[in-house]
Every structure is written in C-alpha cells, then in structure tokens.
C-alpha cells in the first residue's frame, strides 16, 4: 500500500499552507495525486511568442512577449501616476498598466527590448486590449539575480502553461509541480502490462514526467495518448463491471404470449411500424426473454415513436403475467402519457370494466396531487394486479406503493430523473424488474458510452410516416423589428387555416419575488439593454391579446398553475378550443397536439440547443407542415446567434447535440448527475476521442469477462478503488 500513499499525501505537507489552501479552494486540488493529474493546458516554446492577436477577453492568460515601449503618465494634477507598457510579439500589441506604488519595480525592469512572461486577465480599455497589474517573470534579464535561474529553467524548454486562477498563476503552479514530481515514480499503473506493451504506451511515471516537463513535442504526444487512454479505460472497466454485475442478477424472463394484448393491439393499429420500430422492438423483446434484467437506453428523435415501442414492450410484459410501470418527470407529462396510451389502446385499456375487452388490462395513473379516493383505488389495482400498466411521477416510488408483480420499468427522459429514484423503483419487484430508459435528447455515441455506459443502446432514427417537415427561421427582433411583426402575422395565418400555435417564453412573470427582481432588472435594462430580464409568459400573453393576436383565444400554461388548471388548459388546447398557447418549457416533452403547426420561441438565445430542438418537436406532428420561429435580440455576430442559426439549419438531433457539446464544456453535458465521473476526466474529451473510448470499451469488456473480480490485476483494482470513492461508487450503482 506504500505505493499509493505518496499520491495521497496532502499538498500542505509539501507546499506550505497558503499555496495548498488556494489550490484546494480554487482548483479543487488536495493531494499530490491531484496535482500530478492537473495537466498543462498548452505549452509555450521558448522564444516563440503567443499570438497577442488571438487573446480571449475576460480570461486569465499567460503570454510571452517583448517590451516595445514603456512610459509614465501623470493624472489628477500630478498626484497620481501610471505606467503604460506596450508589448509586441509580431502578431499584435498589448498594453499593460500599473498604478500607484505598483509602478516602481516594473518601471525599472520592463525596459524596451526585454522579454518576459506575463499573466493576468484580459480587459478592454479605450477599445484596446490590456492587462492591468499583471504578474510577470523576466526571461532574459542581464543582471545575475534570480532572472539567471529563470533563463536556465526556461532556455530551450517547452514551458507548460497550467489552468490557473487569479490567486495562483501558471508558473507558481509549475513550481509546485516541480516539488511533487519525484512522487510520480510511485504511480500505480492501472494498465495490464500486455495491453500497455501491445499499444506501445510509456509506463505511467514516465507519462507523468513527460506531460509536465516535456523535452520535445513528441514527449507531449506520447504522454497525452497514454493519459487519455488511462482515463477512458478505467472508466470503461468500472462500467463493464457494472454491466457484468447486472447480468448476474436474477430476473423473471417475460416472453410475449400469442393472441393476447400485444397481438390484439397490433391488429388494431391504423398504420404499420417503421423498420426502426420493428428492429428496436426485437432488441427489447430479446432482452425481456432473458433471466437477468434488461438495462436498455432507447434514444429517438422527438416524434420517432418511442412511446409506441415502449407501450408494446409493456403489453408484452402484461401478457407474460407481469406489470409495467412508466415513470415521467412531471405530472403534466404523466397525465399526457396516460391519455395518449389509453387512447392508443382504446377498449384494451379497460380490462375488467363493462364494455372493456376481455383481453384488456387496467391502465392507471398515479400522481402526487390525486384525490384520496382515486389514489386508494389506484393503489388497490396495483397490489391486486388488476392494473397491468401504471403511469406516474415519482409518487410511484413511495413506500406505500406495492405491486403485484413488477416486471418492467420504463423511465421517460432520464436526464430529469434522479438515479436514486430508479433504484427505489427497482426494489419494488420480487426480483429486479427489466428497465427501459427513453430519451428524446439525441446523445452522441461517445457520450452514450461514457454517461450511459451501463446501458445497452437502441436508436430510433426514422420518423414515422405522416410526420411533416418543420421549417425553422431566426427572427432578429432587434435588427429587424418588422420581422417580428411578420412572425405574428404568420401565427394568425396558421390559425385562420384551422391550426393552432405555441408561444414559448423563458420566464413565468407572476410572483412578488420575481416582480422585485424584475424591477431591478428593468432599471438595469434601461441603463444597459443587454441586461433586461427574460420575457415572461404572463406579460407576453397580455400583449398578444391586446395587440398582434387580438381576437384569438390566447391561454397560458406554466409550472406554477394548479394541476387541474393545467389539465383543463391542455385539454382545451388539444380539443382545438384554444388558438394560441403561451407557455414555459413545461411543453418541452411529451405534449402531443397534431393540429398545432406553429411555434414562436421568445428570447430563443436563452435556451440550450437541445432544448430548442425538443421544443420544436412539438409542431409538425400532424399532416400539415410545421413552422418554428426563433426570436432573438442577440447580435448577428454573437455565439448565441450562431447557435440559433445551427438549430434553424438542421433537424438532425444528433448533429445538434454535437454542436451543443462543442460549444459547452463536457461537464455541463454530462450534467450534474455525473458528479463522480466528470472530475475524473482531465485529458479525455468525450467528443473528440471517440476512437479511444470505443477501443477502451472493447478492452475493458474483454478483461472483465475474463476476470470479473480483477483478481489478476491488483493495480487496476487499486486505481479503480481510488477513482470510485464512495460517491462515485454510489453514482455508478444507481446510474
């Protein structure tokens, strides 16, 4: 165990309290191992200068540049002085400013022709980029003090530039790394020797040395390839062990039985299933027929018919004598699923009732806000087995809810659903039930392999016949106000043609707290129009009723309404009694009104790419073409507008999820649910390293199949144990 211990040494033992404290608080680095895995972000070459032309605003940067000139300026009638230094590097110029007492030392040292490393935060003053009071280190000082050391240290070397923070710049981190580098020799190497040699990787201590203190660019490449592989491999082994453990759990096989519910349901379908639906159904039925629990992720575009596939699986389980539960993230969604499933099943959903079918089963709804009598009846139907299918929110997980024989759990929209909840539901069966997770957020293959690595994946990528194309356009409300006026005319035209429309806003705009914030923001907005609060449902609905859509029935829908009220509005909208529904994102998933053909999304730049894609999927669900208008006041050249143009340009969710990932950091995409895993990915980028992840997965599967307990690989076991500390172990357990 001594070999791990030097990695576990707290940094304060080696670095001194103040530095260790900053590292812990601002960079989340606590031990020697943490610091050794804090890799340089890039490398500067001695004498090669960072392009000053490419400096990003508002970021902490490190530049190597030459002083072009320096001058002292007086202000406040000679009472104040400031030093302005201009740097150059051949690509551009950058100004440094120092004030007050901070002027003397740099004035003596930063002489024209001198070269130094500077670190600070880039800001703009008088339309020029500048660094105020940067820290710096001379690289070519002529006097023989510590600068000579600096020259020796940096001469001919690649200078590692570390992810830094205001309190600790890159070269201080580099000094700290120097102090702990000897411990790299004690690194426990997780890769089995045969695998490492087969792929030509350097040993781990060597890779750590090369990544922090490379002699050549080839060193950096070697080290990165090795360290990326480690991250992907250890994670994939953890996931492969999960999957293996799941295959060891017992489950009741649920094989479809002929001439029962499923066949009766298929016989009354007014259309044939798409090839994709047939293929995915077969994968699911094969899984259900095995004696260990299915764990499958079903990805499909909005409207690709996932609900149909899930319903057929549920019916097959009921035919085999079990019960199926479908979990939705919100009450509105649970009610909609209940409504659409009972409509699809018709008399088959009325088993045991008069006029119901003798092959039928009861389909019950269970949500938190149900009345006592209805709830009691639903619970009774579950425990007796009278109800073969139950649809509900997390109310299904409460202790009071008992099933007769739970065979399948379908979870809708995993990313809104806590892993603990899936776990609690799993314990409701006599044996672990089969699990099907559905998501309409397309997930690129690599992310699926890392985030949902414990689930097998099925993808539905064709739209069922009869779904119409959706045209999407960006409406630049600020540059071209007449475009917005035209947008409301288009909504009116859709309604005149017998259709309906959605208007989506980011905010509700009702309570006092929001009111207070709103007033403050309104004031801020008068001073700076970019700071106005997001548009609100209640205000927009009001304006539309009085203005652009006067004479049409305009109703609102948002999360703070009473469930009965919400239900009533949705029912009237579905029935066609409401022309325009102004709503928050409560309509993002699951709302199905084929007659709604137009959607206007206000402040569209305040939504994420995949959220816009989800919302847009609410229109074009019938035979008439859909129209989605993305209204934004963002500047034409801004990243927000680029995002909207990307959404308008393609209906391919997988393409959009790639764009989304490239624009955000992995961490956001893997989401908070991935708490444990995210911090273990430092070198690996989920989107670019697809080959590494796929190859690591194959190796991991083979290793776990041959040696599930990793008895012959003690180093890999040790590293796994360190990675999967308590929280992460739990995360993976429930994930």
C-alpha positions in Angstrom: 0.0 0.0 0.0 3.0 2.4 0.4 2.9 2.9 -3.3 -0.4 4.7 -3.2 0.4 6.6 -0.1 2.7 9.2 -1.6 -0.1 10.1 -4.1 -2.4 10.5 -1.1 -0.1 13.0 0.7 -1.9 16.2 1.4 -0.4 19.1 -0.5 0.1 21.3 2.5 2.8 18.9 3.8 4.9 19.7 0.7 3.9 23.1 -0.4 3.1 25.2 2.6 -0.3 26.1 3.9 -1.1 29.2 1.9 -0.4 27.7 -1.6 -2.2 24.5 -0.6 -5.2 26.4 0.6 -5.5 28.3 -2.7 -5.1 25.1 -4.6 -7.9 23.4 -2.6 -10.3 26.2 -2.7 -9.9 27.5 -6.3 -8.6 24.5 -8.2 -10.0 21.6 -6.2 -6.6 20.1 -5.8 -6.0 18.4 -2.4 -3.3 15.7 -2.7 -0.1 15.1 -4.5 -2.0 12.8 -6.9 -4.5 15.6 -7.7 -1.7 18.0 -8.6 0.1 15.4 -10.7 -3.1 15.0 -12.7 -3.5 18.7 -13.1 -2.1 18.7 -16.6 -0.8 21.8 -18.6 -3.4 23.3 -20.8 -0.8 24.1 -23.5 2.9 24.7 -23.9 4.9 27.8 -24.8 8.1 27.4 -26.8 11.0 29.4 -25.6 11.3 32.4 -28.0 8.1 31.5 -29.7 5.5 34.1 -28.7 1.8 33.6 -28.0 -0.2 35.4 -30.7 -1.3 38.6 -28.9 -3.7 38.9 -31.8 -5.8 36.0 -30.5 -6.2 36.9 -26.9 -9.6 36.0 -25.5 -11.5 38.7 -23.5 -12.1 38.2 -19.8 -9.9 35.2 -19.5 -6.7 34.7 -17.5 -3.9 34.4 -20.0 -0.2 33.8 -19.9 1.8 35.5 -22.7 5.5 35.6 -23.6 6.3 38.9 -25.3 8.8 41.7 -25.7 8.5 45.2 -24.3 8.2 47.7 -27.2 8.0 50.8 -25.0 7.2 52.0 -21.5 6.2 55.4 -20.3 5.0 57.0 -17.1 1.9 59.2 -17.3 0.7 61.7 -14.6 -3.0 62.3 -13.8 -5.0 64.1 -11.1 -2.8 67.2 -11.5 0.4 65.1 -10.9 -0.9 63.4 -7.8 -1.4 60.0 -9.4 0.9 58.2 -11.9 0.5 55.2 -14.1 3.0 53.2 -16.0 1.9 52.1 -19.5 3.9 49.3 -21.2 3.3 48.2 -24.7 4.2 44.6 -25.6 4.6 43.2 -29.0 5.1 39.7 -30.4 4.9 40.2 -34.2 1.2 39.3 -34.3 -0.2 42.2 -32.4 0.2 44.6 -29.5 -1.0 44.5 -25.9 -1.0 47.2 -23.3 -0.1 46.7 -19.6 -1.0 49.2 -17.0 0.4 49.6 -13.4 -0.8 52.3 -10.9 0.4 54.0 -7.8 3.1 52.2 -5.8 2.9 49.3 -8.2 4.8 51.4 -10.7 8.4 51.4 -9.4 9.6 47.8 -9.8 8.1 47.3 -13.3 9.4 50.7 -14.4 12.9 49.6 -13.5 12.6 46.1 -15.0 10.4 46.4 -18.1 12.7 48.2 -20.4 12.3 48.2 -24.2 13.7 45.0 -25.7 13.3 42.9 -22.6 11.4 39.7 -22.9 9.2 38.3 -20.1 6.2 36.1 -19.3 3.1 38.0 -18.2 0.0 36.7 -16.6 -3.3 38.5 -16.0 -6.9 38.9 -17.0 -7.6 40.5 -20.4 -9.8 43.5 -20.4 -10.7 46.3 -22.8 -10.0 50.0 -22.1 -10.5 52.7 -24.7 -11.1 50.0 -27.3 -7.7 48.4 -26.6 -6.9 45.1 -25.1 -5.0 45.4 -21.8 -3.7 43.6 -18.7 -3.9 45.6 -15.5 -1.2 44.9 -12.9 -0.2 41.6 -14.4 2.3 39.4 -12.6 5.4 38.8 -14.7 8.7 36.9 -14.8 11.7 38.2 -16.8 13.1 35.7 -19.2 16.3 37.4 -20.3 17.4 39.7 -17.5 21.0 40.7 -17.9 21.8 41.1 -14.1 22.7 37.9 -12.4 20.0 37.6 -9.8 17.2 35.1 -9.9 16.5 36.0 -13.5 19.5 33.9 -14.5 17.8 30.9 -12.9 14.7 31.8 -14.9 16.7 31.8 -18.1 18.3 28.5 -17.2 15.0 27.0 -16.3 13.3 28.1 -19.5 16.1 28.0 -22.0 15.3 25.7 -24.9 12.4 24.2 -22.9 8.7 23.9 -23.6 7.1 26.0 -20.9 4.0 24.3 -19.5 1.0 26.7 -19.1 -1.3 25.3 -16.4 -5.0 26.0 -15.9 -4.6 28.8 -13.3 -6.7 31.1 -11.2 -6.5 34.7 -10.2 -4.8 33.8 -6.9 -2.2 31.5 -8.4 -0.7 32.0 -11.8 0.7 29.3 -14.1 4.4 29.5 -13.1 3.6 29.2 -9.4 1.7 26.1 -10.2 4.7 24.9 -12.3 7.0 25.4 -9.2 4.5 23.4 -7.0 4.5 20.6 -9.6 8.3 20.5 -9.5 8.1 19.9 -5.8 5.8 16.9 -6.2 7.2 15.4 -9.4 9.5 12.9 -7.7 6.4 11.2 -6.4 5.4 10.3 -10.0 7.8 7.4 -9.6 5.3 5.8 -7.2 2.4 6.0 -9.6 0.3 2.8 -9.6 -0.1 1.7 -13.2 -3.7 0.6 -14.0 -2.9 -0.8 -17.4 -2.2 -4.6 -17.6 1.4 -5.0 -18.9 0.3 -6.9 -22.0 -2.2 -4.2 -23.0 0.4 -1.4 -22.4 3.1 -3.0 -24.4 0.7 -4.1 -27.2 -0.3 -0.4 -27.6 3.2 0.9 -27.2 2.4 3.2 -24.3 5.1 4.5 -21.9 4.9 3.5 -18.2 2.7 5.8 -16.1 5.6 7.5 -14.2 7.3 8.3 -17.5 4.0 9.7 -19.0 3.5 12.0 -16.0 7.1 13.3 -16.3 6.7 13.9 -20.0 3.3 15.7 -19.7 4.7 18.1 -17.0 8.3 18.6 -18.2 8.5 17.6 -21.9 11.8 17.9 -23.7 10.2 17.6 -27.1 6.7 17.9 -28.7 6.8 14.1 -29.2 7.0 13.7 -25.4 3.8 15.6 -25.1 2.0 13.5 -27.7 3.2 10.3 -26.1 2.1 11.3 -22.6 -1.3 12.6 -23.8 -2.1 9.4 -25.7 -1.2 7.3 -22.6 -3.1 9.5 -20.1 -6.2 9.8 -22.3 -6.2 6.0 -22.6 -6.0 5.6 -18.8 -9.0 7.8 -18.2 -11.1 6.1 -20.8 -10.0 2.6 -19.8 -10.5 2.9 -16.0 -14.0 4.4 -16.6 -15.0 1.7 -19.1 -13.7 -1.1 -16.7 -15.9 0.4 -14.0 -18.9 0.4 -16.4 -18.2 -3.0 -17.7 -18.1 -4.4 -14.2 -21.5 -2.8 -13.6 -22.9 -4.4 -16.7 -21.4 -7.7 -15.7 -22.8 -7.5 -12.2 -26.2 -6.7 -13.7 -26.0 -9.8 -15.8 -25.5 -11.8 -12.6 -28.8 -10.5 -11.1 -31.8 -12.8 -11.4 -34.9 -11.6 -13.2 -38.1 -13.2 -14.4 -38.0 -13.8 -18.2 -41.0 -12.1 -19.8 -41.7 -13.8 -23.1 -44.6 -12.5 -25.2 -47.6 -14.8 -25.4 -49.5 -15.1 -28.7 -53.1 -14.0 -29.1 -53.2 -11.7 -26.1 -53.0 -8.0 -25.5 -50.0 -7.3 -27.8 -51.4 -9.1 -30.8 -54.9 -7.5 -30.2 -53.2 -4.1 -30.0 -51.1 -4.6 -33.1 -54.1 -5.8 -35.0 -56.0 -2.5 -34.4 -53.0 -0.2 -35.3 -54.1 2.0 -38.2 -50.5 2.0 -39.6 -47.5 -0.3 -39.8 -44.5 0.1 -37.6 -41.4 1.7 -39.2 -38.4 -0.6 -39.8 -36.6 1.1 -36.9 -39.5 0.4 -34.5 -39.5 -3.2 -35.6 -35.8 -3.6 -35.1 -35.7 -1.9 -31.7 -38.8 -3.8 -30.5 -37.0 -7.0 -31.4 -33.9 -6.0 -29.3 -36.2 -5.2 -26.4 -38.2 -8.4 -26.7 -34.9 -10.4 -26.8 -33.7 -8.7 -23.6 -37.1 -9.3 -21.9 -36.8 -13.0 -22.6 -33.6 -13.4 -20.6 -33.2 -14.3 -17.0 -31.3 -11.2 -16.0 -32.6 -7.6 -16.0 -32.6 -5.7 -19.2 -30.9 -2.3 -19.0 -31.5 -0.5 -22.2 -31.4 3.1 -23.3 -33.8 4.0 -26.1 -32.8 7.1 -27.9 -35.1 8.6 -30.5 -35.8 11.9 -32.1 -38.9 13.7 -30.9 -41.8 12.0 -32.7 -39.9 8.9 -33.8 -42.4 6.7 -32.0 -40.6 5.8 -28.8 -43.8 5.7 -26.8 -45.2 3.2 -29.2 -42.2 0.9 -28.8 -42.3 1.3 -25.0 -46.0 0.6 -24.9 -45.6 -2.6 -27.0 -42.9 -3.8 -24.5 -45.3 -3.0 -21.6 -48.1 -5.0 -23.2 -45.7 -8.0 -23.8 -44.8 -8.0 -20.1 -48.5 -7.9 -19.1 -49.2 -10.8 -21.5 -46.4 -12.7 -19.7 -48.2 -12.2 -16.4 -46.2 -9.1 -15.1 -46.9 -5.5 -14.5 -45.3 -2.5 -16.2 -44.7 1.0 -14.8 -43.9 4.1 -16.7 -42.3 7.0 -14.9 -42.5 10.6 -16.1 -40.6 13.5 -14.7 -43.6 15.8 -14.3 -47.4 15.4 -13.6 -48.3 17.1 -16.8 -46.2 14.5 -18.7 -47.6 11.6 -16.7 -51.1 12.8 -17.5 -50.3 13.1 -21.1 -48.7 9.7 -21.3 -51.8 8.2 -19.6 -54.1 10.0 -22.0 -52.2 9.0 -25.2 -51.7 5.4 -24.0 -55.4 4.9 -23.1 -56.3 6.5 -26.5 -53.9 4.2 -28.4 -55.2 1.1 -26.6 -58.9 2.0 -26.7 -61.1 -0.7 -25.2 -57.9 -2.8 -24.4 -57.2 -0.3 -21.6 -60.5 -1.1 -19.9 -59.9 -4.7 -18.8 -62.4 -5.8 -16.2 -64.7 -2.9 -16.9 -68.1 -3.0 -18.7 -67.5 -2.6 -22.4 -63.9 -3.3 -22.0 -62.1 -6.1 -23.8 -61.6 -9.5 -22.2 -58.0 -9.4 -23.3 -57.7 -5.9 -21.8 -55.9 -4.7 -18.7 -56.4 -1.6 -16.5 -54.2 1.4 -17.1 -54.0 3.5 -14.0 -52.5 6.9 -13.3 -50.7 7.7 -10.1 -49.5 11.2 -9.2 -48.9 13.2 -6.1 -51.9 15.5 -6.5 -54.6 12.9 -7.0 -57.6 12.9 -4.7 -57.6 10.3 -1.8 -60.3 8.1 -3.2 -58.8 7.9 -6.7 -55.4 7.2 -5.2 -56.7 4.5 -2.9 -58.3 2.8 -5.9 -55.1 3.0 -8.0 -53.0 1.5 -5.2 -55.5 -1.3 -4.8 -55.4 -2.0 -8.6 -51.6 -2.3 -8.4 -51.4 -4.6 -5.4 -54.1 -7.0 -6.7 -52.6 -7.0 -10.2 -55.8 -5.7 -11.7 -53.8 -2.9 -13.3 -51.3 -4.2 -15.7 -49.9 -0.8 -16.5 -49.3 2.2 -14.2 -48.2 5.6 -15.4 -47.0 8.1 -12.8 -44.5 10.5 -11.4 -42.0 9.8 -8.6 -45.1 9.3 -6.4 -44.8 5.7 -7.7 -41.7 5.2 -5.7 -43.3 6.0 -2.3 -43.2 3.2 0.3 -47.0 2.8 0.2 -47.0 1.8 -3.4 -46.9 -2.1 -3.7 -47.0 -4.0 -6.9 -48.4 -7.5 -7.5 -45.5 -8.4 -9.8 -43.5 -5.6 -11.3 -41.8 -6.8 -14.5 -40.8 -3.7 -16.4 -40.0 -0.1 -15.6 -39.9 2.5 -18.4 -38.3 5.8 -17.5 -39.1 8.8 -19.7 -36.4 11.5 -20.0 -33.6 10.1 -17.9 -31.8 13.4 -17.6 -34.5 14.8 -15.5 -34.7 11.7 -13.3 -32.5 11.0 -10.3 -30.7 7.7 -10.1 -31.9 7.1 -6.6 -35.4 7.1 -7.9 -34.6 4.4 -10.4 -33.0 2.4 -7.7 -36.0 2.7 -5.3 -38.3 1.5 -8.1 -36.1 -1.4 -8.8 -36.6 -2.7 -5.3 -40.4 -2.8 -5.8 -40.2 -6.1 -7.8 -40.0 -9.6 -6.3 -36.8 -9.7 -8.4 -35.2 -6.7 -10.1 -37.5 -5.6 -13.0 -36.4 -5.0 -16.5 -35.5 -1.4 -17.2 -36.0 0.7 -20.3 -34.8 4.3 -20.3 -36.1 6.6 -23.0 -34.6 9.9 -24.1 -35.5 12.3 -26.8 -32.3 14.2 -26.4 -30.0 12.6 -29.0 -26.8 11.7 -27.4 -23.6 11.3 -29.5 -22.4 7.7 -29.4 -19.3 8.5 -27.3 -21.3 10.3 -24.7 -23.7 7.4 -24.5 -20.7 5.1 -24.0 -19.4 7.2 -21.1 -22.5 8.6 -19.5 -24.9 5.7 -20.0 -22.2 3.1 -20.3 -24.0 0.7 -18.1 -27.0 0.6 -20.5 -27.2 -1.1 -23.9 -28.3 1.5 -26.5 -31.0 1.3 -29.2 -31.6 4.2 -31.6 -34.8 5.1 -33.4 -33.7 7.3 -36.3 -36.6 7.3 -38.8 -39.7 9.4 -38.3 -43.0 7.5 -38.7 -44.9 8.1 -41.9 -47.2 11.1 -41.7 -44.9 13.3 -39.8 -44.3 16.6 -41.6 -41.2 18.6 -42.1 -40.6 21.7 -39.9 -39.2 24.9 -41.3 -37.2 26.9 -38.8 -36.1 30.6 -39.1 -34.3 33.0 -36.9 -36.2 36.3 -36.3 -33.8 39.1 -35.3 -36.2 41.2 -33.3 -33.6 44.0 -32.6 -32.1 44.5 -36.0 -35.3 43.9 -37.9 -38.5 44.6 -35.8 -40.7 44.2 -38.9 -39.6 40.5 -39.0 -41.3 40.1 -35.5 -44.5 41.8 -36.8 -44.4 39.3 -39.7 -44.0 36.4 -37.3 -47.3 37.3 -35.5 -49.0 37.6 -38.9 -47.8 34.1 -39.7 -49.3 32.8 -36.5 -52.6 34.5 -37.4 -52.5 32.8 -40.9 -52.0 29.4 -39.3 -55.0 29.9 -37.0 -57.1 31.2 -39.9 -56.2 27.9 -41.8 -57.7 26.0 -38.9 -54.4 25.3 -37.0 -53.0 26.3 -33.6 -49.8 27.7 -32.3 -47.4 27.7 -29.3 -45.5 30.8 -28.0 -42.7 29.8 -25.6 -41.1 32.2 -23.0 -38.2 31.6 -20.6 -40.0 33.0 -17.5 -43.4 33.0 -15.9 -43.5 36.5 -14.5 -46.1 36.2 -11.7 -44.8 36.3 -8.1 -43.6 39.2 -6.0 -40.1 37.9 -5.7 -39.8 37.8 -9.4 -41.5 41.3 -9.5 -38.8 42.7 -7.3 -36.0 41.1 -9.4 -37.9 42.3 -12.4 -37.9 45.9 -11.3 -34.2 45.8 -10.5 -33.6 44.2 -13.9 -35.8 46.7 -15.6 -33.8 49.5 -14.2 -30.6 47.8 -15.2 -32.1 47.2 -18.6 -32.8 50.9 -19.1 -29.1 51.6 -18.4 -27.9 48.6 -20.5 -30.4 47.0 -22.9 -28.5 43.6 -22.8 -29.4 43.2 -19.2 -33.1 43.1 -19.5 -34.9 40.2 -17.8 -36.1 37.3 -20.0 -39.5 37.7 -21.5 -42.4 36.3 -19.3 -45.4 34.2 -20.2 -48.0 36.4 -18.4 -46.7 39.7 -19.9 -46.4 38.3 -23.5 -49.8 36.7 -23.3 -51.3 40.0 -22.2 -49.5 42.0 -25.0 -50.6 39.5 -27.6 -54.3 39.5 -26.5 -54.3 43.3 -26.7 -52.1 43.6 -29.8 -50.8 41.4 -32.5 -53.2 38.4 -31.8 -56.3 40.4 -30.7 -59.5 38.4 -31.3 -57.8 34.9 -31.0 -58.2 32.8 -27.9 -54.8 33.0 -26.1 -54.3 31.0 -23.0 -51.3 30.4 -20.7 -49.6 27.3 -19.3 -46.8 27.2 -16.7 -45.5 25.1 -13.9 -47.0 27.2 -11.0 -50.6 26.6 -12.0 -52.8 24.2 -10.1 -52.6 20.8 -11.8 -56.4 20.8 -12.5 -56.0 24.2 -14.2 -53.1 22.9 -16.2 -55.0 19.9 -17.2 -58.0 22.0 -18.2 -55.9 24.3 -20.5 -54.2 21.3 -22.1 -57.4 19.5 -22.7 -59.0 22.6 -24.3 -55.9 23.2 -26.4 -55.9 19.5 -27.5 -59.6 19.8 -28.4 -58.9 22.9 -30.6 -60.8 25.4 -28.4 -57.6 27.4 -27.7 -55.9 29.1 -30.7 -52.6 30.1 -29.1 -50.9 28.6 -26.0 -48.3 30.9 -24.3 -46.2 28.6 -22.2 -42.9 28.0 -20.4 -40.9 24.9 -21.3 -43.4 22.7 -19.5 -44.4 21.8 -23.0 -40.9 20.6 -23.9 -41.5 16.9 -23.7 -44.5 14.7 -24.4 -47.2 17.3 -25.4 -48.9 15.9 -28.5 -51.3 18.1 -30.4 -51.1 17.2 -34.1 -53.1 20.3 -35.1 -50.5 22.7 -33.6 -48.4 23.8 -36.6 -46.5 26.9 -35.5 -44.2 27.8 -32.6 -42.7 31.1 -31.7 -39.9 30.9 -29.2 -39.2 34.3 -27.5 -35.6 35.0 -26.3 -34.6 31.8 -28.0 -31.0 32.5 -27.3 -31.7 31.9 -23.6 -32.4 28.2 -24.3 -29.9 25.4 -24.9 -29.5 23.8 -28.4 -31.1 20.5 -27.4 -33.9 22.3 -25.5 -34.8 24.3 -28.6 -34.8 21.0 -30.6 -37.1 19.4 -28.1 -39.5 22.3 -28.1 -39.5 22.5 -31.9 -40.6 18.8 -31.9 -44.0 19.8 -30.6 -45.1 21.1 -34.0 -45.4 19.3 -37.3 -46.9 16.3 -35.6 -49.8 16.1 -38.0 -50.1 16.1 -41.7 -49.6 19.9 -42.1 -46.0 21.3 -42.2 -44.6 22.8 -39.1 -43.1 26.3 -38.6 -40.7 27.2 -35.8 -39.6 30.9 -35.4 -36.7 31.6 -33.1 -37.0 35.2 -31.9 -33.8 36.8 -30.5 -32.3 40.2 -29.8 -28.8 38.8 -29.8 -26.2 40.4 -32.1 -25.7 39.0 -35.5 -22.1 38.1 -34.8 -22.6 36.7 -31.3 -22.2 33.0 -30.4 -25.8 32.9 -29.3 -27.0 33.8 -32.8 -24.6 31.2 -34.3 -26.3 28.6 -32.1 -29.7 29.6 -33.3 -28.6 29.5 -36.9 -27.3 26.0 -36.3 -30.7 24.9 -34.9 -32.6 26.6 -37.8 -30.2 24.9 -40.3 -30.8 21.2 -39.4 -33.5 18.9 -38.0 -30.9 16.2 -37.1 -30.8 16.0 -33.4 -27.5 14.0 -33.3 -25.9 16.7 -35.4 -27.2 19.4 -33.0 -26.1 17.5 -29.9 -22.6 17.5 -31.3 -22.8 21.3 -31.8 -24.2 21.6 -28.3 -21.3 19.6 -26.9 -18.7 21.5 -28.8 -20.0 24.8 -27.6 -20.4 23.8 -24.0 -17.9 22.1 -21.8 -18.2 18.3 -21.4 -19.1 18.8 -17.8 -22.3 20.6 -18.5 -23.4 17.9 -20.9 -22.5 15.0 -18.7 -24.6 17.0 -16.3 -24.7 17.2 -12.5 -25.9 13.6 -12.4 -22.4 12.5 -13.5 -20.8 14.2 -10.4 -18.4 11.4 -9.8 -17.3 10.8 -13.3 -16.7 14.3 -14.5 -13.9 15.1 -12.2 -12.0 12.0 -13.3 -11.9 13.2 -17.0 -9.0 15.6 -17.3 -7.4 14.7 -20.6 -10.1 12.9 -22.4 -12.6 14.9 -24.4 -15.7 12.9 -24.9 -16.5 14.3 -28.4 -13.0 14.2 -30.0 -11.7 11.0 -28.5 -14.3 8.6 -30.0 -11.8 6.0 -31.1 -10.0 6.0 -27.7 -13.3 5.5 -25.9 -14.6 2.8 -28.3 -11.2 0.9 -28.1 -11.0 1.2 -24.3 -14.6 -0.1 -24.1 -13.7 -3.2 -26.1 -10.6 -3.9 -24.0 -12.5 -3.4 -20.8 -15.3 -5.7 -21.7 -12.8 -8.5 -22.6 -10.8 -8.0 -19.4 -13.9 -8.1 -17.2 -15.3 -11.1 -19.0 -12.1 -13.0 -18.3 -11.6 -11.8 -14.7 -14.7 -10.1 -13.3 -13.1 -9.5 -9.9 -9.9 -8.3 -11.4 -8.0 -10.8 -9.2 -5.1 -10.9 -11.5 -4.9 -7.2 -11.9 -4.3 -5.7 -8.4 -3.0 -2.4 -9.7 -6.2 -1.8 -11.8 -8.2 -2.7 -8.7 -6.3 -0.2 -6.6 -6.8 2.6 -9.2 -10.5 1.8 -9.6 -11.0 1.9 -5.8 -9.3 5.4 -5.8 -11.4 6.6 -8.7 -14.6 5.2 -7.4 -14.5 6.6 -3.9 -17.8 6.4 -2.0 -19.8 9.0 -4.0 -18.8 7.7 -7.4 -19.4 4.1 -6.5 -22.9 5.2 -5.5 -23.4 7.2 -8.6 -22.5 4.2 -10.8 -24.5 1.9 -8.6 -27.6 3.9 -9.2 -26.7 5.3 -12.6 
